[in-house]
Amino acid sequence: MWARLNRLFDAEDPWIRPLPENYLRADAILALAVFACSAVGVEILRSTGALAGEGSPVWAQYLAMASVAPLLAVRRRFPLTTGLGATAHLLVIGSIMPLVMGQVSQQVLYFVAVYSAVAWARDRRALVGVAVGITAALAVWMVWYVALGSGLQQILDAVEDVDHSSGLLPPVPAFLAYAVLINVAYFGGAAALGVSSWRGARRRHELAEQARTIEHQSEALRDSAVVEERLRIARELHDVIAHHVAAIGVQAAAARRVMDRDPDAAAGALRTIEESSRSAVAEMRSLLGALRSGGPDIPPVGARSSGHGLADVARLAAAHDTAGFSTTVTVAAAPGHPLEEVPALVGLSLYRTVQEALANTRRHSTAHHAGIVLRTGENPDRTPYAEVEVLDDGRPRTGTSGSGLGLLGMRERVRSHGGECEIGPRVTGGYRVRVRLPYRPGTDHHGHGEGT
């Protein structure tokens, strides 16, 4: 039985229902309103003669009503005390002034007191004991009142015409059963309504907590997206600067060597330098503009794309060609998977990979040649992929170690696309960079966090 009562009143739940703002003032107003209704009710009953049999003086009747009204003023601050106090008041006043206790406004007061005890109790285990105590007290009082008090005489007076009874039960047992059912329904309904109110407040609290958690998680995700986006732009900026500065350095050195004996070749190198510097400035402006735009206002990845892709790899390689360094580009597209099918964002990532690889080769290697291979095909799970491989024939140049950010950016791009990469020296000499990225035909992979 105790286990059922614990479940009924949620005794195992540690949650404490928070008190609303200005609750004391609202409860005080309620107490005054109930007392005023009780006073009006008593006067109406006295005027109709319904209280003619009440032997207590008028001041005692008003005192009885005034003594219980303050309980409602603290019903949410001290809910269990309110329930116990109202029960005690009912037992005492019901014994000495039953007609006053039985008026409607007083019964409403007892109902609200029991409801408040269940709905606002902070110690739910103590509530179980209080509920059992109130039930036992009311049961004992009813038995005592009927058996030893004046209750039996009042019942006989209420059923004067016993000879006209036509029900299944005799009049007195029927009247007692009716009184019991009325009290069970009345006070049981107050308790049930209190349980429903407490559980409703619990659910609203959980929903509010979930809403706050979702809001905090959304803010964290937005902040994380902004950080990832800025890191992505920083990597792109690194690639742009590294590539164009390396190309400018190479072409400037070539122009210096041939300036005296081949002015046309020097002019061509200078034109390449001019084009590379303008392209660098344009791309840096685009990337820095995205950084200035702020977190939530950063435009979609596709809108920030510089437009580079696999079709631009040949031009990128040619920009590095000089008298002492050459490049070749080979395309090995599988049937049914042409380069044009590769989504733009995958193409941009592979373009940046080639850009970084060639820049590293020119700055940190003694290589005289670099071969670039563009491939497409299908993985064993039938997922199409695009791959780029950059091979050179050089050895590491002493005193030219870099920061490592370029290679880190390559690996992060690969991870964002769910691809694979191999970066390192070859056994036969030279250096190898191979990156393979899977894709879905007809999509630009906006769902990836990196986008490049």
C-alpha positions as CSV (number, residue, x, y, z in Angstrom):
1,M,0.0,0.0,0.0
2,W,2.8,2.4,0.9
3,A,4.5,1.8,-2.5
4,R,1.2,2.7,-4.2
5,L,0.8,5.8,-2.1
6,N,4.4,6.8,-2.9
7,R,3.7,6.5,-6.6
8,L,0.4,8.3,-6.3
9,F,2.0,11.3,-4.6
10,D,5.4,11.1,-6.5
11,A,7.2,10.7,-3.2
12,E,10.4,9.6,-4.9
13,D,10.7,12.7,-7.0
14,P,13.2,15.2,-5.5
15,W,11.9,18.1,-7.6
16,I,10.6,21.1,-5.6
17,R,7.9,23.1,-7.2
18,P,9.0,26.7,-7.4
19,L,6.8,29.4,-5.8
20,P,5.5,32.0,-8.2
21,E,6.1,35.7,-7.8
22,N,3.8,37.7,-5.4
23,Y,2.2,34.4,-4.3
24,L,1.7,35.7,-0.7
25,R,-0.3,38.7,-1.8
26,A,-2.5,36.5,-4.1
27,D,-3.1,34.0,-1.3
28,A,-3.9,36.8,1.2
29,I,-6.5,38.2,-1.2
30,L,-8.0,34.7,-1.6
31,A,-8.2,34.3,2.2
32,L,-10.1,37.6,2.5
33,A,-12.4,36.7,-0.4
34,V,-13.3,33.4,1.2
35,F,-13.9,34.9,4.6
36,A,-16.2,37.5,3.0
37,C,-18.1,34.8,1.2
38,S,-18.4,32.8,4.4
39,A,-19.8,35.9,6.3
40,V,-22.3,36.6,3.6
41,G,-23.3,32.9,3.6
42,V,-23.8,32.8,7.4
43,E,-26.0,36.0,7.2
44,I,-28.1,34.5,4.5
45,L,-28.6,31.3,6.4
46,R,-29.5,33.2,9.6
47,S,-32.0,35.2,7.6
48,T,-33.7,32.1,6.2
49,G,-33.8,30.5,9.7
50,A,-31.5,27.6,8.6
51,L,-29.2,28.4,11.6
52,A,-32.0,28.6,14.1
53,G,-30.9,25.3,15.7
54,E,-27.3,26.6,16.1
55,G,-26.8,27.2,19.8
56,S,-23.5,29.1,19.5
57,P,-23.6,33.0,19.6
58,V,-23.1,35.0,16.4
59,W,-19.7,36.2,17.4
60,A,-18.6,32.6,17.9
61,Q,-19.8,31.7,14.4
62,Y,-17.8,34.6,12.9
63,L,-14.8,33.6,15.0
64,A,-15.0,30.1,13.6
65,M,-14.9,31.4,10.1
66,A,-12.2,34.0,10.8
67,S,-10.0,31.4,12.5
68,V,-9.6,29.2,9.4
69,A,-9.3,31.9,6.7
70,P,-5.7,32.8,7.5
71,L,-4.7,29.3,6.5
72,L,-5.3,30.1,2.9
73,A,-3.0,33.1,3.2
74,V,-0.1,30.7,3.7
75,R,-1.4,27.8,1.7
76,R,1.6,27.8,-0.7
77,R,4.2,28.8,1.8
78,F,3.3,26.1,4.3
79,P,1.1,23.7,2.4
80,L,1.2,20.7,4.7
81,T,0.5,22.9,7.7
82,T,-2.5,24.3,5.8
83,G,-3.9,20.9,5.1
84,L,-3.5,19.7,8.7
85,G,-4.8,23.0,10.1
86,A,-7.9,22.9,7.9
87,T,-8.6,19.3,8.9
88,A,-8.3,20.1,12.6
89,H,-10.6,23.1,12.1
90,L,-13.2,20.9,10.3
91,L,-13.1,18.3,13.2
92,V,-13.5,20.9,15.9
93,I,-16.0,23.2,14.3
94,G,-17.9,20.2,13.0
95,S,-18.3,18.9,16.5
96,I,-19.5,22.2,18.1
97,M,-21.0,24.1,15.2
98,P,-21.9,21.6,12.5
99,L,-24.3,23.9,10.7
100,V,-21.5,26.6,10.3
101,M,-19.0,24.0,9.2
102,G,-21.4,22.6,6.6
103,Q,-22.1,25.8,4.7
104,V,-20.8,25.9,1.2
105,S,-18.1,28.6,1.6
106,Q,-16.5,26.7,4.5
107,Q,-16.5,23.5,2.5
108,V,-14.8,25.3,-0.4
109,L,-12.1,26.5,2.1
110,Y,-11.4,22.9,3.2
111,F,-11.3,21.8,-0.4
112,V,-8.7,24.5,-1.3
113,A,-6.7,23.6,1.8
114,V,-6.4,19.9,0.9
115,Y,-5.7,20.7,-2.8
116,S,-2.9,23.1,-1.8
117,A,-1.3,20.6,0.5
118,V,-1.0,18.1,-2.3
119,A,-0.2,20.5,-5.1
120,W,2.5,22.6,-3.3
121,A,4.1,20.2,-0.8
122,R,7.8,20.3,-1.1
123,D,8.5,17.2,0.9
124,R,6.5,14.5,-1.0
125,R,7.3,11.8,1.5
126,A,5.9,13.8,4.3
127,L,2.9,14.5,2.2
128,V,2.1,10.7,2.1
129,G,2.1,10.7,5.9
130,V,-0.1,13.8,6.1
131,A,-2.6,12.4,3.5
132,V,-2.9,9.1,5.5
133,G,-3.3,11.1,8.8
134,I,-6.0,13.3,7.4
135,T,-7.9,10.4,5.9
136,A,-7.7,8.5,9.2
137,A,-8.8,11.5,11.3
138,L,-11.8,12.1,9.1
139,A,-12.8,8.5,9.3
140,V,-12.5,8.3,13.1
141,W,-14.3,11.6,13.5
142,M,-17.2,10.4,11.4
143,V,-17.5,7.2,13.3
144,W,-17.3,9.1,16.6
145,Y,-19.8,11.7,15.5
146,V,-22.4,9.2,14.4
147,A,-22.0,6.7,17.2
148,L,-21.4,8.9,20.2
149,G,-22.4,12.4,19.1
150,S,-25.6,14.0,17.8
151,G,-25.1,12.8,14.3
152,L,-27.4,9.9,14.5
153,Q,-30.2,12.1,15.8
154,Q,-29.6,14.5,12.9
155,I,-29.8,11.6,10.5
156,L,-33.1,10.5,12.0
157,D,-34.4,14.0,11.8
158,A,-33.4,14.2,8.1
159,V,-35.2,11.0,7.2
160,E,-38.5,11.6,9.2
161,D,-40.7,9.7,6.8
162,V,-38.9,6.3,7.0
163,D,-42.1,4.4,6.1
164,H,-42.0,5.7,2.6
165,S,-38.5,4.3,1.8
166,S,-38.4,2.2,-1.3
167,G,-34.7,1.7,-1.9
168,L,-32.5,-1.3,-1.4
169,L,-31.1,0.0,1.9
170,P,-32.8,1.2,5.0
171,P,-32.9,5.0,5.4
172,V,-30.2,5.4,8.1
173,P,-27.5,3.2,6.4
174,A,-28.3,4.8,3.0
175,F,-27.8,8.3,4.6
176,L,-24.5,7.2,6.1
177,A,-23.3,5.7,2.8
178,Y,-24.3,8.8,1.0
179,A,-22.4,11.0,3.4
180,V,-19.3,8.8,3.1
181,L,-19.4,8.9,-0.7
182,I,-19.8,12.6,-0.7
183,N,-16.8,13.1,1.6
184,V,-14.6,10.6,-0.4
185,A,-15.5,12.3,-3.7
186,Y,-15.0,15.8,-2.2
187,F,-11.7,15.4,-0.5
188,G,-10.5,12.7,-2.9
189,G,-11.2,15.0,-5.7
190,A,-9.2,17.8,-4.0
191,A,-6.3,15.4,-3.6
192,A,-6.5,14.2,-7.2
193,L,-6.6,17.8,-8.5
194,G,-3.6,18.6,-6.4
195,V,-1.6,15.7,-7.8
196,S,-2.6,16.7,-11.4
197,S,-1.5,20.3,-10.7
198,W,1.9,19.2,-9.3
199,R,2.6,16.9,-12.2
200,G,1.5,19.5,-14.7
201,A,3.9,22.0,-13.1
202,R,6.6,19.3,-13.3
203,R,6.0,18.7,-17.0
204,R,6.1,22.5,-17.7
205,H,9.4,22.7,-15.7
206,E,10.9,19.9,-17.8
207,L,9.8,21.5,-21.0
208,A,11.3,24.8,-20.0
209,E,14.5,23.1,-19.0
210,Q,14.6,21.3,-22.4
211,A,13.9,24.6,-24.2
212,R,16.8,26.2,-22.3
213,T,19.1,23.3,-23.1
214,I,18.2,23.4,-26.7
215,E,18.8,27.1,-26.8
216,H,22.2,26.7,-25.2
217,Q,23.1,23.9,-27.5
218,S,22.0,26.0,-30.5
219,E,24.2,28.9,-29.4
220,A,27.1,26.5,-28.9
221,L,26.6,25.0,-32.3
222,R,26.4,28.5,-33.9
223,D,29.6,29.5,-32.1
224,S,31.3,26.3,-33.1
225,A,30.2,26.8,-36.7
226,V,31.6,30.3,-36.7
227,V,34.9,29.1,-35.3
228,E,35.1,26.3,-37.9
229,E,34.2,28.7,-40.6
230,R,36.9,31.2,-39.6
231,L,39.5,28.4,-39.4
232,R,38.4,27.3,-42.9
233,I,38.8,30.8,-44.2
234,A,42.2,31.1,-42.4
235,R,43.4,27.9,-44.2
236,E,42.2,29.2,-47.5
237,L,44.0,32.5,-46.9
238,H,47.1,30.6,-46.0
239,D,46.9,28.6,-49.3
240,V,46.2,31.7,-51.4
241,I,49.1,33.7,-49.9
242,A,51.5,30.7,-50.0
243,H,50.7,29.9,-53.6
244,H,50.8,33.4,-55.0
245,V,53.9,34.5,-53.1
246,A,55.7,31.3,-54.2
247,A,54.7,31.9,-57.8
248,I,55.8,35.6,-57.6
249,G,59.1,34.5,-56.1
250,V,59.7,31.9,-58.8
251,Q,58.8,34.3,-61.6
252,A,60.8,37.1,-60.1
253,A,63.9,34.9,-59.9
254,A,63.4,33.8,-63.5
255,A,63.0,37.4,-64.7
256,R,66.2,38.4,-62.9
257,R,68.2,35.7,-64.5
258,V,67.1,36.4,-68.1
259,M,66.6,40.1,-67.9
260,D,69.9,41.0,-69.7
261,R,69.9,38.3,-72.4
262,D,66.1,37.7,-73.0
263,P,64.0,40.8,-72.3
264,D,60.9,39.1,-73.8
265,A,61.1,36.2,-71.3
266,A,61.6,38.6,-68.5
267,A,58.6,40.6,-69.6
268,G,56.5,37.4,-69.6
269,A,57.6,36.6,-66.1
270,L,56.8,40.1,-64.9
271,R,53.3,39.8,-66.5
272,T,52.8,36.5,-64.6
273,I,53.9,38.3,-61.4
274,E,51.4,41.1,-62.2
275,E,48.5,38.6,-62.8
276,S,49.4,36.5,-59.7
277,S,49.5,39.6,-57.4
278,R,46.1,40.8,-58.7
279,S,44.6,37.4,-58.2
280,A,46.0,37.2,-54.7
281,V,44.5,40.6,-53.8
282,A,41.1,39.7,-55.2
283,E,41.0,36.4,-53.4
284,M,42.2,37.9,-50.1
285,R,39.6,40.6,-50.3
286,S,36.9,38.0,-50.8
287,L,38.1,35.9,-47.8
288,L,38.6,38.9,-45.5
289,G,35.1,40.2,-46.5
290,A,33.7,36.9,-45.3
291,L,35.6,37.3,-42.0
292,R,34.3,40.8,-41.4
293,S,30.7,39.7,-42.0
294,G,30.4,38.2,-38.5
295,G,29.1,34.8,-37.3
296,P,25.4,34.4,-38.2
297,D,25.7,36.6,-41.3
298,I,28.5,34.6,-43.0
299,P,27.2,33.8,-46.4
300,P,26.8,30.2,-47.6
301,V,29.9,28.3,-48.6
302,G,28.9,28.2,-52.2
303,A,28.6,32.0,-52.3
304,R,32.1,32.4,-50.9
305,S,33.7,30.0,-53.3
306,S,36.5,31.6,-55.4
307,G,35.4,29.6,-58.4
308,H,38.5,27.5,-58.6
309,G,38.0,23.8,-59.5
310,L,39.6,20.9,-61.3
311,A,39.4,22.7,-64.6
312,D,41.8,25.3,-63.2
313,V,44.5,22.9,-62.2
314,A,46.3,23.0,-65.5
315,R,46.5,26.8,-65.4
316,L,47.6,26.6,-61.8
317,A,50.5,24.2,-62.7
318,A,51.5,26.3,-65.7
319,A,51.9,29.3,-63.4
320,H,54.8,27.5,-61.7
321,D,56.6,26.6,-64.9
322,T,60.0,28.2,-65.3
323,A,63.3,27.4,-67.0
324,G,64.4,25.2,-64.1
325,F,61.0,23.7,-63.1
326,S,58.3,22.1,-65.1
327,T,54.9,20.6,-64.5
328,T,52.7,18.1,-66.2
329,V,49.0,17.4,-65.7
330,T,47.4,14.1,-66.5
331,V,43.7,13.3,-66.3
332,A,42.5,9.7,-65.7
333,A,38.8,9.8,-65.4
334,A,36.9,6.6,-65.1
335,P,34.1,5.9,-67.6
336,G,30.8,7.4,-66.4
337,H,32.6,9.8,-64.0
338,P,34.0,12.8,-65.9
339,L,35.6,15.7,-64.1
340,E,32.6,17.8,-64.8
341,E,30.6,15.6,-62.5
342,V,32.7,16.4,-59.5
343,P,30.9,18.9,-57.2
344,A,32.3,22.4,-57.0
345,L,33.3,22.2,-53.4
346,V,35.2,18.9,-53.8
347,G,36.9,20.4,-56.9
348,L,37.9,23.5,-54.8
349,S,39.4,21.3,-52.1
350,L,41.4,19.3,-54.6
351,Y,42.5,22.6,-56.3
352,R,43.7,23.9,-52.9
353,T,45.5,20.6,-52.3
354,V,47.5,21.0,-55.6
355,Q,48.1,24.7,-54.8
356,E,49.6,23.9,-51.4
357,A,51.6,20.9,-52.8
358,L,53.2,22.9,-55.6
359,A,54.0,25.9,-53.2
360,N,55.7,23.5,-50.8
361,T,57.6,21.9,-53.6
362,R,59.0,25.2,-54.9
363,R,59.9,26.5,-51.4
364,H,61.2,23.4,-49.6
365,S,62.4,21.0,-52.4
366,T,65.2,20.8,-54.9
367,A,62.7,19.3,-57.5
368,H,62.9,20.2,-61.1
369,H,59.6,18.5,-62.1
370,A,56.2,17.9,-60.6
371,G,53.6,15.6,-62.0
372,I,49.9,16.1,-61.3
373,V,47.4,13.3,-61.9
374,L,43.6,13.9,-61.6
375,R,41.6,10.7,-61.2
376,T,37.9,9.8,-60.8
377,G,36.5,6.4,-60.0
378,E,34.4,4.3,-57.6
379,N,35.2,3.0,-54.1
380,P,34.4,-0.6,-53.3
381,D,31.0,0.6,-51.9
382,R,30.2,2.1,-55.3
383,T,30.7,5.6,-54.0
384,P,32.3,7.8,-56.7
385,Y,35.5,9.7,-55.7
386,A,37.8,12.4,-57.1
387,E,41.5,12.1,-56.5
388,V,44.6,14.3,-57.0
389,E,48.2,13.1,-56.8
390,V,51.2,15.4,-56.9
391,L,54.7,13.7,-57.3
392,D,58.0,15.5,-57.5
393,D,61.6,14.4,-58.0
394,G,63.4,16.5,-55.4
395,R,64.9,16.3,-52.0
396,P,64.2,18.5,-49.0
397,R,66.1,21.8,-49.1
398,T,67.9,22.6,-46.0
399,G,67.0,25.7,-44.0
400,T,63.5,25.9,-45.5
401,S,61.3,24.2,-42.9
402,G,57.7,25.6,-42.8
403,S,55.1,26.0,-40.1
404,G,53.2,22.8,-41.0
405,L,49.9,24.7,-41.3
406,G,49.6,23.9,-44.9
407,L,49.8,20.1,-44.4
408,L,47.4,20.4,-41.4
409,G,45.0,22.3,-43.6
410,M,45.1,19.5,-46.2
411,R,44.3,16.8,-43.6
412,E,41.5,18.9,-42.1
413,R,39.9,19.3,-45.6
414,V,40.1,15.6,-46.2
415,R,38.6,14.8,-42.8
416,S,35.7,17.3,-43.5
417,H,34.8,15.4,-46.7
418,G,35.3,11.9,-45.2
419,G,38.2,11.2,-47.5
420,E,41.7,9.8,-47.3
421,C,45.2,11.2,-47.9
422,E,48.8,10.1,-48.1
423,I,51.5,12.8,-47.6
424,G,55.2,12.0,-47.3
425,P,58.5,11.2,-49.0
426,R,58.6,8.4,-51.6
427,V,60.9,5.4,-51.2
428,T,62.3,6.0,-54.8
429,G,62.9,9.6,-54.0
430,G,60.9,12.8,-54.2
431,Y,57.7,13.6,-52.3
432,R,54.1,12.5,-52.8
433,V,50.8,14.1,-51.9
434,R,47.6,12.0,-52.7
435,V,44.1,13.1,-51.7
436,R,40.9,11.1,-52.4
437,L,37.5,12.7,-51.7
438,P,34.2,10.8,-52.1
439,Y,31.2,12.7,-53.4
440,R,27.6,12.3,-54.4
441,P,26.9,13.3,-58.0
442,G,24.7,16.4,-58.4
443,T,25.5,17.9,-54.9
444,D,27.8,20.6,-53.7
445,H,28.2,19.1,-50.3
446,H,26.8,22.0,-48.4
447,G,26.1,19.6,-45.6
448,H,29.9,19.4,-44.7
449,G,31.1,21.5,-42.0
450,E,34.3,22.5,-43.8
451,G,33.1,23.1,-47.3
452,T,36.6,23.2,-48.8
